[in-house]
Amino acid sequence: MEKMAQKGAKVLHLPSVQYAWRNNVPLRVLSSFESGNGSLVKGEVCQSDVCGLAIARDMCLIKIHNEQSSAVIKQAKMLGIDIWNVIERAEWTDIIIKQDSVAKLALVFEDKIRNSEAVSLLTAVGLQAEGLVEHSYELLAAHGVEVRHSALDKQSLMLVVAPDQIDRAANILHDAYITSSEMPTIGKKQLILG
């Protein structure tokens, strides 16, 4: 849940999840719209390779020449702009930030920004995320969804897709990794959401 909150999921407030994790406190997540028991979040073994998906909308991918990227990244941090990802390429660097931060960054570095475009981020969260990269690319490509870039860390696989394809991509991966009984087996988790 901490990783999902970091990656854009609006289910829980990040500091509440971090506090619960540090202090071994189970969290009960309830709906504001429906009655019921909700979901209990606690540290146990998860039965699937993906625990959840997080979507970050209204993001922007900005292209900057490599020689100016460190100055732009440093200035973005000074301005309080969260950098969601940095993608280094041969001649330029792509930086992913929230769309509402683009104008603030452009005030300082307008001449250094080569191009910017709207993107969305889809993150599959689970302890075996690294085993999902190739399968996710193939699965989404088979359904006509282009993955522009991916970033992998210890507990998540983040995919950069066009904003008009984010819901479709999320539904495809949700069906494949969370609700399907035929999901490719990668390994066991140490987290359960249930």
HELIX and SHEET records of a PDB file:
HELIX    1   1 GLU A    2  GLN A    6  1                                   5    
HELIX    2   2 LEU A   14  ARG A   22  1                                   9    
HELIX    3   3 ASN A   66  MET A   78  1                                  13    
HELIX    4   4 GLN A   99  SER A  101  5                                   3    
HELIX    5   5 VAL A  102  PHE A  109  1                                   8    
HELIX    6   6 GLU A  110  LYS A  112  5                                   3    
HELIX    7   7 ALA A  129  LEU A  132  5                                   4    
HELIX    8   8 VAL A  133  ALA A  142  1                                  10    
HELIX    9   9 PRO A  163  GLN A  165  5                                   3    
HELIX   10  10 ILE A  166  HIS A  174  1                                   9    
HELIX   11  11 ASP A  175  THR A  179  3                                   5    
SHEET    1   A 3 LEU A  27  VAL A  29  0                                        
SHEET    2   A 3 SER A  39  LYS A  42 -1                                        
SHEET    3   A 3 ILE A 192  LEU A 193 -1                                        
SHEET    1   B 6 ASN A  85  GLU A  88  0                                        
SHEET    2   B 6 TRP A  92  LYS A  98 -1                                        
SHEET    3   B 6 GLY A  52  HIS A  65 -1                                        
SHEET    4   B 6 ILE A 113  VAL A 125 -1                                        
SHEET    5   B 6 SER A 156  VAL A 161 -1                                        
SHEET    6   B 6 VAL A 147  ASP A 153 -1                                        
END                                                                             
